């Protein structure tokens, strides 16, 4: 049986509700909506670490961020780690990475604006990327580096440029197969920066015309009536999401033109969402769904058929899923579960909750079920500490009656039994993630 090509298409800081298949009224994502309608949409998908580098470490390693040693930004993915790229390489796949990496730099070695050396690329064989794309580019200018460490300048909007390198890889791979007569499948990881805000300009940068095109947006419920900076940024934010959608469409056109579409599986998701400075001083690093909930769809292979999966799933489930799609054994140390089983019905006793570690703005842990959100944080914050030996209950939300998380029940005595149950669930996740024992104090 011919092994499938596999593409993981990754956005940065994209809320789930930017997509039509999740209820977005404006025509922001027609291509992704079509793929979701033909394939599988995961209704309740969440990040396992709402920060760029740590979320990427989870995807590359199959481990929670603290296990991978990347509990905050600007930490190195350990060289030689048993990564998904190395697993694909060993299985005979051609591996390729395009876009933002964010796993090569630390305080003692800064690759944010220079080429990432081969030993810090996580095992990917083909490479066109920058460690911190937000440092090497803006919406309409910038650069990445190729596998020979040569600078490659952008022309046009950033999302288009990154996608062009992905399309170029597909063309080169097809040509190589034609020349050699070999049928080698590929694993392509496309890591876009959009719709992430532009750090040095303190705003979101959509393509030209975004402010006018998406001016008539509906305010998401969790943002309605809040301060934050969504009023000036949301049209550009949606414009950036629309550009991602256009580029996924172009990528699918290339697969069809190269005769690869019928033998390719594509997954699409994001590292975290954005609460537009309504929960803290920036856009992420919080326990609320505006930050934790992400889009996730899969198309091709066993995902076809217009499925909607209602179980709670996590980015930590993506690495075993990608390997499973390729028929590659899933390492025992991987923390997640293959999503394939939720579609074909083989999954038994799927977890009824998801877990996330939170760092940088706070040292926190959170668990979410269909009804409840429970979070704890360290009363004494140390940005350089991956764990704390003491946490205090910080948030409890009843998501059925309070879907926009406006009423914090963490100190309400009427919910003591709920907190006790969720505390035990949280501790079980912390143990599974090999975190040291910690005391959890009641909310003040």
Secondary structure by P-SEA (a helix, b strand, c coil): cbbbbbbbbbbccccccccccccccccccaaaaaaaaabbbbcbbbbcccccaaaaaaaacccccccccccccccccccccccaaaaaaaaccbbbbccccccccccccccccccccccccccccbbbbcccccccccccccccccccbbbbbbcccaaaaaaaaaaaaaaaaaaaaaaaccbbbbbbbbbbcccccccccccccccccccccccccccccccccccccccccaaaaaaaaaaaaaaaaaaaaaaaaacccccbbbbbbcccccccccccccccccccccccbbbbbbbcccccccccccccccccaaaaaaaaaaccccccccccccccccccccccccccbbbbbbcccccccccccccbbbbbbbccccccccccccccccccccccccccccccccccccaaaaaaaaaaaaaaaaaaacccbbbbbccc
